[in-house]
């Protein structure tokens, strides 16, 4: 999760919502990503998707079996769908997302038995640190907006 937090910090330095992700296979990080929605003006440029795309390229396969995705914020419905379609074995996330979280908070997409694949989910890992970087980012953004 610390590697994912470093990605979130990189996102913040780029003025992006600070969410970071890494994909691990066989104990080593094979791909990294952080939010780039604003920079790319791309609604799909979420940290998880960028990391999973890079992992697929590294592995030469869209199937990410045997992989664990670490992400600082609970995945949204789009990302949870890709996690399932990519057949990621496990998702470990930090902060719960009360507005869009679809691994445990609003929905349980990754463990829904109606899908042909299920992904193990572990939430709340380094939750305080993962939540703090988001809180600080949005507080700074609000303060900046108030002074303009």
Rosetta constraint file for C-alpha pairs under 8 A:
AtomPair CA 1 CA 5 HARMONIC 6.20 0.50
AtomPair CA 1 CA 70 HARMONIC 5.90 0.50
AtomPair CA 1 CA 71 HARMONIC 7.03 0.50
AtomPair CA 1 CA 72 HARMONIC 7.16 0.50
AtomPair CA 1 CA 92 HARMONIC 7.97 0.50
AtomPair CA 1 CA 93 HARMONIC 7.83 0.50
AtomPair CA 1 CA 94 HARMONIC 7.64 0.50
AtomPair CA 1 CA 125 HARMONIC 7.44 0.50
AtomPair CA 1 CA 126 HARMONIC 7.27 0.50
AtomPair CA 2 CA 6 HARMONIC 6.30 0.50
AtomPair CA 3 CA 7 HARMONIC 6.51 0.50
AtomPair CA 3 CA 21 HARMONIC 7.72 0.50
AtomPair CA 3 CA 22 HARMONIC 6.82 0.50
AtomPair CA 4 CA 8 HARMONIC 6.34 0.50
AtomPair CA 4 CA 19 HARMONIC 7.90 0.50
AtomPair CA 4 CA 20 HARMONIC 4.73 0.50
AtomPair CA 4 CA 21 HARMONIC 4.58 0.50
AtomPair CA 4 CA 22 HARMONIC 5.50 0.50
AtomPair CA 4 CA 32 HARMONIC 7.61 0.50
AtomPair CA 4 CA 70 HARMONIC 6.36 0.50
AtomPair CA 4 CA 71 HARMONIC 5.85 0.50
AtomPair CA 4 CA 72 HARMONIC 6.19 0.50
AtomPair CA 5 CA 9 HARMONIC 6.23 0.50
AtomPair CA 5 CA 19 HARMONIC 7.60 0.50
AtomPair CA 5 CA 20 HARMONIC 5.87 0.50
AtomPair CA 5 CA 21 HARMONIC 7.70 0.50
AtomPair CA 5 CA 72 HARMONIC 6.34 0.50
AtomPair CA 5 CA 130 HARMONIC 6.85 0.50
AtomPair CA 6 CA 10 HARMONIC 6.37 0.50
AtomPair CA 6 CA 20 HARMONIC 7.14 0.50
AtomPair CA 7 CA 11 HARMONIC 6.33 0.50
AtomPair CA 7 CA 18 HARMONIC 7.85 0.50
AtomPair CA 7 CA 19 HARMONIC 7.10 0.50
AtomPair CA 7 CA 20 HARMONIC 4.41 0.50
AtomPair CA 7 CA 21 HARMONIC 6.53 0.50
AtomPair CA 7 CA 32 HARMONIC 7.27 0.50
AtomPair CA 7 CA 33 HARMONIC 6.44 0.50
AtomPair CA 7 CA 34 HARMONIC 5.43 0.50
AtomPair CA 8 CA 12 HARMONIC 6.38 0.50
AtomPair CA 8 CA 17 HARMONIC 7.91 0.50
AtomPair CA 8 CA 18 HARMONIC 4.32 0.50
AtomPair CA 8 CA 19 HARMONIC 4.41 0.50
AtomPair CA 8 CA 20 HARMONIC 4.02 0.50
AtomPair CA 8 CA 21 HARMONIC 7.62 0.50
AtomPair CA 8 CA 34 HARMONIC 5.95 0.50
AtomPair CA 8 CA 35 HARMONIC 7.71 0.50
AtomPair CA 8 CA 72 HARMONIC 7.32 0.50
AtomPair CA 8 CA 133 HARMONIC 7.85 0.50
AtomPair CA 9 CA 13 HARMONIC 6.34 0.50
AtomPair CA 9 CA 18 HARMONIC 6.09 0.50
AtomPair CA 9 CA 19 HARMONIC 7.89 0.50
AtomPair CA 9 CA 20 HARMONIC 7.67 0.50
AtomPair CA 9 CA 133 HARMONIC 7.70 0.50
AtomPair CA 10 CA 14 HARMONIC 6.46 0.50
AtomPair CA 10 CA 18 HARMONIC 7.48 0.50
AtomPair CA 10 CA 34 HARMONIC 7.18 0.50
AtomPair CA 11 CA 15 HARMONIC 6.41 0.50
AtomPair CA 11 CA 16 HARMONIC 4.94 0.50
AtomPair CA 11 CA 17 HARMONIC 6.39 0.50
AtomPair CA 11 CA 18 HARMONIC 4.92 0.50
AtomPair CA 11 CA 19 HARMONIC 6.71 0.50
AtomPair CA 11 CA 20 HARMONIC 7.25 0.50
AtomPair CA 11 CA 34 HARMONIC 5.58 0.50
AtomPair CA 11 CA 35 HARMONIC 5.91 0.50
AtomPair CA 11 CA 36 HARMONIC 7.24 0.50
AtomPair CA 12 CA 16 HARMONIC 5.15 0.50
AtomPair CA 12 CA 17 HARMONIC 6.13 0.50
AtomPair CA 12 CA 18 HARMONIC 4.89 0.50
AtomPair CA 12 CA 137 HARMONIC 7.14 0.50
AtomPair CA 14 CA 39 HARMONIC 7.94 0.50
AtomPair CA 16 CA 35 HARMONIC 6.13 0.50
AtomPair CA 16 CA 36 HARMONIC 6.27 0.50
AtomPair CA 16 CA 37 HARMONIC 7.26 0.50
AtomPair CA 16 CA 38 HARMONIC 6.35 0.50
AtomPair CA 16 CA 39 HARMONIC 7.53 0.50
AtomPair CA 17 CA 35 HARMONIC 6.43 0.50
AtomPair CA 17 CA 134 HARMONIC 7.17 0.50
AtomPair CA 17 CA 137 HARMONIC 7.22 0.50
AtomPair CA 18 CA 34 HARMONIC 7.33 0.50
AtomPair CA 18 CA 35 HARMONIC 6.75 0.50
AtomPair CA 18 CA 133 HARMONIC 6.76 0.50
AtomPair CA 18 CA 134 HARMONIC 6.04 0.50
AtomPair CA 18 CA 137 HARMONIC 7.28 0.50
AtomPair CA 19 CA 34 HARMONIC 5.76 0.50
AtomPair CA 19 CA 35 HARMONIC 5.80 0.50
AtomPair CA 19 CA 46 HARMONIC 7.96 0.50
AtomPair CA 19 CA 47 HARMONIC 6.15 0.50
AtomPair CA 19 CA 71 HARMONIC 7.21 0.50
AtomPair CA 19 CA 72 HARMONIC 5.70 0.50
AtomPair CA 19 CA 73 HARMONIC 6.34 0.50
AtomPair CA 19 CA 134 HARMONIC 7.80 0.50
AtomPair CA 20 CA 32 HARMONIC 7.74 0.50
AtomPair CA 20 CA 33 HARMONIC 5.90 0.50
AtomPair CA 20 CA 34 HARMONIC 4.34 0.50
AtomPair CA 20 CA 35 HARMONIC 6.70 0.50
AtomPair CA 20 CA 47 HARMONIC 5.33 0.50
AtomPair CA 20 CA 48 HARMONIC 7.39 0.50
AtomPair CA 20 CA 71 HARMONIC 5.72 0.50
AtomPair CA 20 CA 72 HARMONIC 5.68 0.50
AtomPair CA 20 CA 73 HARMONIC 7.92 0.50
AtomPair CA 21 CA 32 HARMONIC 5.79 0.50
AtomPair CA 21 CA 33 HARMONIC 5.25 0.50
AtomPair CA 21 CA 34 HARMONIC 6.16 0.50
AtomPair CA 21 CA 47 HARMONIC 5.46 0.50
AtomPair CA 21 CA 48 HARMONIC 5.47 0.50
AtomPair CA 21 CA 51 HARMONIC 6.26 0.50
AtomPair CA 21 CA 69 HARMONIC 6.93 0.50
AtomPair CA 21 CA 70 HARMONIC 5.44 0.50
AtomPair CA 21 CA 71 HARMONIC 4.23 0.50
AtomPair CA 21 CA 72 HARMONIC 6.57 0.50
AtomPair CA 22 CA 29 HARMONIC 6.53 0.50
AtomPair CA 22 CA 30 HARMONIC 7.57 0.50
AtomPair CA 22 CA 31 HARMONIC 5.60 0.50
AtomPair CA 22 CA 32 HARMONIC 4.35 0.50
AtomPair CA 22 CA 33 HARMONIC 6.33 0.50
AtomPair CA 22 CA 48 HARMONIC 7.59 0.50
AtomPair CA 22 CA 51 HARMONIC 5.98 0.50
AtomPair CA 22 CA 69 HARMONIC 5.87 0.50
AtomPair CA 22 CA 70 HARMONIC 5.31 0.50
AtomPair CA 22 CA 71 HARMONIC 6.63 0.50
AtomPair CA 23 CA 29 HARMONIC 5.71 0.50
AtomPair CA 23 CA 30 HARMONIC 5.79 0.50
AtomPair CA 23 CA 31 HARMONIC 5.19 0.50
AtomPair CA 23 CA 32 HARMONIC 6.46 0.50
AtomPair CA 23 CA 51 HARMONIC 6.43 0.50
AtomPair CA 23 CA 52 HARMONIC 6.86 0.50
AtomPair CA 23 CA 55 HARMONIC 6.64 0.50
AtomPair CA 23 CA 67 HARMONIC 6.48 0.50
AtomPair CA 23 CA 68 HARMONIC 5.69 0.50
AtomPair CA 23 CA 69 HARMONIC 4.56 0.50
AtomPair CA 23 CA 70 HARMONIC 6.32 0.50
AtomPair CA 24 CA 28 HARMONIC 5.25 0.50
AtomPair CA 24 CA 29 HARMONIC 4.35 0.50
AtomPair CA 24 CA 30 HARMONIC 5.68 0.50
AtomPair CA 24 CA 31 HARMONIC 7.31 0.50
AtomPair CA 24 CA 67 HARMONIC 5.54 0.50
AtomPair CA 24 CA 68 HARMONIC 5.19 0.50
AtomPair CA 24 CA 69 HARMONIC 6.42 0.50
AtomPair CA 24 CA 70 HARMONIC 7.79 0.50
AtomPair CA 25 CA 29 HARMONIC 6.54 0.50
AtomPair CA 25 CA 30 HARMONIC 6.61 0.50
AtomPair CA 25 CA 66 HARMONIC 6.14 0.50
AtomPair CA 25 CA 67 HARMONIC 4.70 0.50
AtomPair CA 25 CA 68 HARMONIC 6.54 0.50
AtomPair CA 26 CA 66 HARMONIC 7.56 0.50
AtomPair CA 26 CA 67 HARMONIC 7.66 0.50
AtomPair CA 30 CA 55 HARMONIC 5.96 0.50
AtomPair CA 30 CA 58 HARMONIC 7.00 0.50
AtomPair CA 31 CA 51 HARMONIC 5.36 0.50
AtomPair CA 31 CA 52 HARMONIC 7.19 0.50
AtomPair CA 31 CA 54 HARMONIC 5.54 0.50
AtomPair CA 31 CA 55 HARMONIC 5.02 0.50
AtomPair CA 31 CA 58 HARMONIC 7.65 0.50
AtomPair CA 32 CA 47 HARMONIC 7.99 0.50
AtomPair CA 32 CA 50 HARMONIC 7.46 0.50
AtomPair CA 32 CA 51 HARMONIC 4.74 0.50
AtomPair CA 32 CA 54 HARMONIC 7.30 0.50
AtomPair CA 33 CA 47 HARMONIC 4.78 0.50
AtomPair CA 33 CA 48 HARMONIC 6.59 0.50
AtomPair CA 33 CA 49 HARMONIC 7.80 0.50
AtomPair CA 33 CA 50 HARMONIC 5.23 0.50
AtomPair CA 33 CA 51 HARMONIC 4.44 0.50
AtomPair CA 34 CA 46 HARMONIC 6.75 0.50
AtomPair CA 34 CA 47 HARMONIC 3.98 0.50
AtomPair CA 34 CA 48 HARMONIC 7.44 0.50
AtomPair CA 34 CA 50 HARMONIC 7.16 0.50
AtomPair CA 34 CA 51 HARMONIC 7.66 0.50
AtomPair CA 35 CA 45 HARMONIC 6.00 0.50
AtomPair CA 35 CA 46 HARMONIC 4.72 0.50
AtomPair CA 35 CA 47 HARMONIC 4.45 0.50
AtomPair CA 35 CA 50 HARMONIC 7.98 0.50
AtomPair CA 36 CA 40 HARMONIC 5.89 0.50
AtomPair CA 36 CA 41 HARMONIC 7.78 0.50
AtomPair CA 36 CA 42 HARMONIC 7.54 0.50
AtomPair CA 36 CA 45 HARMONIC 5.26 0.50
AtomPair CA 36 CA 46 HARMONIC 6.52 0.50
AtomPair CA 36 CA 47 HARMONIC 7.38 0.50
AtomPair CA 37 CA 41 HARMONIC 5.21 0.50
AtomPair CA 37 CA 42 HARMONIC 4.92 0.50
AtomPair CA 37 CA 43 HARMONIC 5.62 0.50
AtomPair CA 37 CA 44 HARMONIC 6.96 0.50
AtomPair CA 37 CA 45 HARMONIC 4.89 0.50
AtomPair CA 37 CA 46 HARMONIC 6.59 0.50
AtomPair CA 38 CA 42 HARMONIC 7.04 0.50
AtomPair CA 40 CA 45 HARMONIC 7.39 0.50
AtomPair CA 44 CA 49 HARMONIC 7.21 0.50
AtomPair CA 45 CA 49 HARMONIC 6.58 0.50
AtomPair CA 45 CA 50 HARMONIC 6.31 0.50
AtomPair CA 46 CA 50 HARMONIC 6.27 0.50
AtomPair CA 46 CA 79 HARMONIC 7.76 0.50
AtomPair CA 47 CA 51 HARMONIC 6.15 0.50
AtomPair CA 47 CA 71 HARMONIC 7.75 0.50
AtomPair CA 48 CA 52 HARMONIC 6.04 0.50
AtomPair CA 48 CA 69 HARMONIC 7.68 0.50
AtomPair CA 48 CA 71 HARMONIC 6.81 0.50
AtomPair CA 48 CA 75 HARMONIC 7.64 0.50
AtomPair CA 48 CA 79 HARMONIC 6.55 0.50
AtomPair CA 49 CA 53 HARMONIC 6.02 0.50
AtomPair CA 49 CA 79 HARMONIC 6.46 0.50
AtomPair CA 49 CA 82 HARMONIC 7.45 0.50
AtomPair CA 50 CA 54 HARMONIC 6.28 0.50
AtomPair CA 51 CA 55 HARMONIC 6.11 0.50
AtomPair CA 52 CA 56 HARMONIC 6.09 0.50
AtomPair CA 52 CA 64 HARMONIC 7.94 0.50
AtomPair CA 53 CA 57 HARMONIC 6.30 0.50
AtomPair CA 54 CA 58 HARMONIC 6.12 0.50
AtomPair CA 55 CA 59 HARMONIC 6.08 0.50
AtomPair CA 55 CA 64 HARMONIC 7.51 0.50
AtomPair CA 56 CA 60 HARMONIC 5.67 0.50
AtomPair CA 56 CA 61 HARMONIC 5.10 0.50
AtomPair CA 56 CA 62 HARMONIC 4.93 0.50
AtomPair CA 56 CA 63 HARMONIC 7.03 0.50
AtomPair CA 56 CA 64 HARMONIC 6.71 0.50
AtomPair CA 57 CA 61 HARMONIC 6.70 0.50
AtomPair CA 57 CA 62 HARMONIC 7.75 0.50
AtomPair CA 62 CA 86 HARMONIC 5.97 0.50
AtomPair CA 63 CA 85 HARMONIC 7.99 0.50
AtomPair CA 63 CA 86 HARMONIC 4.93 0.50
AtomPair CA 63 CA 87 HARMONIC 5.80 0.50
AtomPair CA 63 CA 88 HARMONIC 7.48 0.50
AtomPair CA 64 CA 86 HARMONIC 5.44 0.50
AtomPair CA 64 CA 87 HARMONIC 5.54 0.50
AtomPair CA 64 CA 88 HARMONIC 5.02 0.50
AtomPair CA 64 CA 89 HARMONIC 7.54 0.50
AtomPair CA 65 CA 86 HARMONIC 7.55 0.50
AtomPair CA 65 CA 87 HARMONIC 5.47 0.50
AtomPair CA 65 CA 88 HARMONIC 5.23 0.50
AtomPair CA 65 CA 89 HARMONIC 5.71 0.50
AtomPair CA 66 CA 88 HARMONIC 6.89 0.50
AtomPair CA 66 CA 89 HARMONIC 5.73 0.50
AtomPair CA 67 CA 88 HARMONIC 5.57 0.50
AtomPair CA 67 CA 89 HARMONIC 5.63 0.50
AtomPair CA 67 CA 90 HARMONIC 6.74 0.50
AtomPair CA 68 CA 88 HARMONIC 6.41 0.50
AtomPair CA 68 CA 89 HARMONIC 5.97 0.50
AtomPair CA 68 CA 90 HARMONIC 4.66 0.50
AtomPair CA 68 CA 91 HARMONIC 5.68 0.50
AtomPair CA 68 CA 92 HARMONIC 7.29 0.50
AtomPair CA 69 CA 88 HARMONIC 7.25 0.50
AtomPair CA 69 CA 90 HARMONIC 6.30 0.50
AtomPair CA 69 CA 91 HARMONIC 4.82 0.50
AtomPair CA 69 CA 92 HARMONIC 6.18 0.50
AtomPair CA 70 CA 91 HARMONIC 5.99 0.50
AtomPair CA 70 CA 92 HARMONIC 4.78 0.50
AtomPair CA 70 CA 93 HARMONIC 5.71 0.50
AtomPair CA 71 CA 75 HARMONIC 7.73 0.50
AtomPair CA 71 CA 91 HARMONIC 7.66 0.50
AtomPair CA 71 CA 92 HARMONIC 6.38 0.50
AtomPair CA 71 CA 93 HARMONIC 4.78 0.50
AtomPair CA 71 CA 94 HARMONIC 6.57 0.50
AtomPair CA 72 CA 93 HARMONIC 5.34 0.50
AtomPair CA 72 CA 94 HARMONIC 4.58 0.50
AtomPair CA 72 CA 95 HARMONIC 6.11 0.50
AtomPair CA 72 CA 127 HARMONIC 7.98 0.50
AtomPair CA 72 CA 130 HARMONIC 5.37 0.50
AtomPair CA 72 CA 131 HARMONIC 7.94 0.50
AtomPair CA 73 CA 93 HARMONIC 5.72 0.50
AtomPair CA 73 CA 94 HARMONIC 5.44 0.50
AtomPair CA 73 CA 95 HARMONIC 4.77 0.50
AtomPair CA 73 CA 96 HARMONIC 6.18 0.50
AtomPair CA 73 CA 97 HARMONIC 6.53 0.50
AtomPair CA 73 CA 130 HARMONIC 7.00 0.50
AtomPair CA 73 CA 131 HARMONIC 7.78 0.50
AtomPair CA 74 CA 93 HARMONIC 5.50 0.50
AtomPair CA 74 CA 94 HARMONIC 6.78 0.50
AtomPair CA 74 CA 95 HARMONIC 6.08 0.50
AtomPair CA 74 CA 96 HARMONIC 5.21 0.50
AtomPair CA 74 CA 97 HARMONIC 5.50 0.50
AtomPair CA 74 CA 101 HARMONIC 5.21 0.50
AtomPair CA 74 CA 102 HARMONIC 7.13 0.50
AtomPair CA 74 CA 103 HARMONIC 6.64 0.50
AtomPair CA 74 CA 123 HARMONIC 7.39 0.50
AtomPair CA 75 CA 79 HARMONIC 5.53 0.50
AtomPair CA 75 CA 80 HARMONIC 5.73 0.50
AtomPair CA 75 CA 93 HARMONIC 7.91 0.50
AtomPair CA 75 CA 97 HARMONIC 7.81 0.50
AtomPair CA 75 CA 100 HARMONIC 7.57 0.50
AtomPair CA 75 CA 101 HARMONIC 5.53 0.50
AtomPair CA 75 CA 102 HARMONIC 6.06 0.50
AtomPair CA 75 CA 103 HARMONIC 6.46 0.50
AtomPair CA 76 CA 80 HARMONIC 6.00 0.50
AtomPair CA 76 CA 100 HARMONIC 5.13 0.50
AtomPair CA 76 CA 101 HARMONIC 4.93 0.50
AtomPair CA 76 CA 102 HARMONIC 5.29 0.50
AtomPair CA 76 CA 103 HARMONIC 7.74 0.50
AtomPair CA 77 CA 81 HARMONIC 6.06 0.50
AtomPair CA 77 CA 100 HARMONIC 7.07 0.50
AtomPair CA 77 CA 101 HARMONIC 7.11 0.50
AtomPair CA 77 CA 102 HARMONIC 5.35 0.50
AtomPair CA 77 CA 109 HARMONIC 7.67 0.50
AtomPair CA 78 CA 82 HARMONIC 6.47 0.50
AtomPair CA 79 CA 83 HARMONIC 6.10 0.50
AtomPair CA 80 CA 84 HARMONIC 6.30 0.50
AtomPair CA 80 CA 102 HARMONIC 6.49 0.50
AtomPair CA 80 CA 103 HARMONIC 6.75 0.50
AtomPair CA 80 CA 109 HARMONIC 6.52 0.50
AtomPair CA 80 CA 110 HARMONIC 6.36 0.50
AtomPair CA 81 CA 85 HARMONIC 6.18 0.50
AtomPair CA 81 CA 109 HARMONIC 7.42 0.50
AtomPair CA 81 CA 110 HARMONIC 7.80 0.50
AtomPair CA 82 CA 86 HARMONIC 5.84 0.50
AtomPair CA 83 CA 87 HARMONIC 6.17 0.50
AtomPair CA 83 CA 88 HARMONIC 5.57 0.50
AtomPair CA 83 CA 110 HARMONIC 7.61 0.50
AtomPair CA 83 CA 119 HARMONIC 7.75 0.50
AtomPair CA 84 CA 88 HARMONIC 6.43 0.50
AtomPair CA 84 CA 110 HARMONIC 6.34 0.50
AtomPair CA 84 CA 117 HARMONIC 6.11 0.50
AtomPair CA 84 CA 118 HARMONIC 6.58 0.50
AtomPair CA 84 CA 119 HARMONIC 6.72 0.50
AtomPair CA 85 CA 117 HARMONIC 7.70 0.50
AtomPair CA 87 CA 117 HARMONIC 6.47 0.50
AtomPair CA 87 CA 118 HARMONIC 7.69 0.50
AtomPair CA 87 CA 119 HARMONIC 7.31 0.50
AtomPair CA 88 CA 119 HARMONIC 6.32 0.50
AtomPair CA 89 CA 118 HARMONIC 7.74 0.50
AtomPair CA 89 CA 119 HARMONIC 5.16 0.50
AtomPair CA 89 CA 120 HARMONIC 6.26 0.50
AtomPair CA 90 CA 119 HARMONIC 5.27 0.50
AtomPair CA 90 CA 120 HARMONIC 4.57 0.50
AtomPair CA 90 CA 121 HARMONIC 5.82 0.50
AtomPair CA 90 CA 122 HARMONIC 7.86 0.50
AtomPair CA 91 CA 119 HARMONIC 6.92 0.50
AtomPair CA 91 CA 120 HARMONIC 6.21 0.50
AtomPair CA 91 CA 121 HARMONIC 4.88 0.50
AtomPair CA 91 CA 122 HARMONIC 6.29 0.50
AtomPair CA 92 CA 121 HARMONIC 5.96 0.50
AtomPair CA 92 CA 122 HARMONIC 4.78 0.50
AtomPair CA 92 CA 123 HARMONIC 5.79 0.50
AtomPair CA 92 CA 125 HARMONIC 7.05 0.50
AtomPair CA 93 CA 121 HARMONIC 7.96 0.50
AtomPair CA 93 CA 122 HARMONIC 6.44 0.50
AtomPair CA 93 CA 123 HARMONIC 4.86 0.50
AtomPair CA 93 CA 124 HARMONIC 6.21 0.50
AtomPair CA 93 CA 125 HARMONIC 6.06 0.50
AtomPair CA 94 CA 123 HARMONIC 5.87 0.50
AtomPair CA 94 CA 124 HARMONIC 4.63 0.50
AtomPair CA 94 CA 125 HARMONIC 4.58 0.50
AtomPair CA 94 CA 126 HARMONIC 5.43 0.50
AtomPair CA 94 CA 127 HARMONIC 4.41 0.50
AtomPair CA 94 CA 128 HARMONIC 7.82 0.50
AtomPair CA 94 CA 129 HARMONIC 7.96 0.50
AtomPair CA 94 CA 130 HARMONIC 5.48 0.50
AtomPair CA 94 CA 131 HARMONIC 7.40 0.50
AtomPair CA 95 CA 123 HARMONIC 7.29 0.50
AtomPair CA 95 CA 124 HARMONIC 5.69 0.50
AtomPair CA 95 CA 125 HARMONIC 7.55 0.50
AtomPair CA 95 CA 126 HARMONIC 7.70 0.50
AtomPair CA 95 CA 127 HARMONIC 4.68 0.50
AtomPair CA 95 CA 128 HARMONIC 7.24 0.50
AtomPair CA 95 CA 130 HARMONIC 5.52 0.50
AtomPair CA 95 CA 131 HARMONIC 5.22 0.50
AtomPair CA 96 CA 101 HARMONIC 6.61 0.50
AtomPair CA 96 CA 105 HARMONIC 6.87 0.50
AtomPair CA 96 CA 123 HARMONIC 7.08 0.50
AtomPair CA 96 CA 124 HARMONIC 6.71 0.50
AtomPair CA 96 CA 127 HARMONIC 7.65 0.50
AtomPair CA 97 CA 101 HARMONIC 4.52 0.50
AtomPair CA 97 CA 105 HARMONIC 6.77 0.50
AtomPair CA 98 CA 105 HARMONIC 6.30 0.50
AtomPair CA 98 CA 106 HARMONIC 7.14 0.50
AtomPair CA 99 CA 106 HARMONIC 7.66 0.50
AtomPair CA 100 CA 105 HARMONIC 7.91 0.50
AtomPair CA 100 CA 106 HARMONIC 6.80 0.50
AtomPair CA 101 CA 105 HARMONIC 5.26 0.50
AtomPair CA 101 CA 106 HARMONIC 5.66 0.50
AtomPair CA 101 CA 107 HARMONIC 7.09 0.50
AtomPair CA 102 CA 106 HARMONIC 5.38 0.50
AtomPair CA 102 CA 107 HARMONIC 4.50 0.50
AtomPair CA 102 CA 108 HARMONIC 5.68 0.50
AtomPair CA 102 CA 109 HARMONIC 5.93 0.50
AtomPair CA 102 CA 110 HARMONIC 7.80 0.50
AtomPair CA 103 CA 107 HARMONIC 6.02 0.50
AtomPair CA 103 CA 108 HARMONIC 4.69 0.50
AtomPair CA 103 CA 109 HARMONIC 5.64 0.50
AtomPair CA 103 CA 110 HARMONIC 5.66 0.50
AtomPair CA 103 CA 111 HARMONIC 7.66 0.50
AtomPair CA 103 CA 121 HARMONIC 6.99 0.50
AtomPair CA 104 CA 108 HARMONIC 4.87 0.50
AtomPair CA 104 CA 109 HARMONIC 7.85 0.50
AtomPair CA 104 CA 123 HARMONIC 7.92 0.50
AtomPair CA 108 CA 112 HARMONIC 6.08 0.50
AtomPair CA 110 CA 118 HARMONIC 5.41 0.50
AtomPair CA 110 CA 119 HARMONIC 5.10 0.50
AtomPair CA 110 CA 120 HARMONIC 7.18 0.50
AtomPair CA 110 CA 121 HARMONIC 7.27 0.50
AtomPair CA 111 CA 118 HARMONIC 4.97 0.50
AtomPair CA 111 CA 119 HARMONIC 5.93 0.50
AtomPair CA 111 CA 120 HARMONIC 6.94 0.50
AtomPair CA 111 CA 121 HARMONIC 7.79 0.50
AtomPair CA 112 CA 118 HARMONIC 6.69 0.50
AtomPair CA 113 CA 117 HARMONIC 7.77 0.50
AtomPair CA 113 CA 118 HARMONIC 6.92 0.50
AtomPair CA 126 CA 130 HARMONIC 6.18 0.50
AtomPair CA 127 CA 131 HARMONIC 5.88 0.50
AtomPair CA 128 CA 132 HARMONIC 5.96 0.50
AtomPair CA 129 CA 133 HARMONIC 6.52 0.50
AtomPair CA 130 CA 134 HARMONIC 6.95 0.50
AtomPair CA 131 CA 135 HARMONIC 6.18 0.50
AtomPair CA 132 CA 136 HARMONIC 5.98 0.50
AtomPair CA 133 CA 137 HARMONIC 6.13 0.50
AtomPair CA 134 CA 138 HARMONIC 6.28 0.50
AtomPair CA 135 CA 139 HARMONIC 6.04 0.50
AtomPair CA 136 CA 140 HARMONIC 6.09 0.50
AtomPair CA 137 CA 141 HARMONIC 6.21 0.50
AtomPair CA 138 CA 142 HARMONIC 6.08 0.50
AtomPair CA 139 CA 143 HARMONIC 6.15 0.50
AtomPair CA 140 CA 144 HARMONIC 6.08 0.50
AtomPair CA 141 CA 145 HARMONIC 6.15 0.50
AtomPair CA 142 CA 146 HARMONIC 6.19 0.50
AtomPair CA 143 CA 147 HARMONIC 6.45 0.50
AtomPair CA 144 CA 148 HARMONIC 6.48 0.50
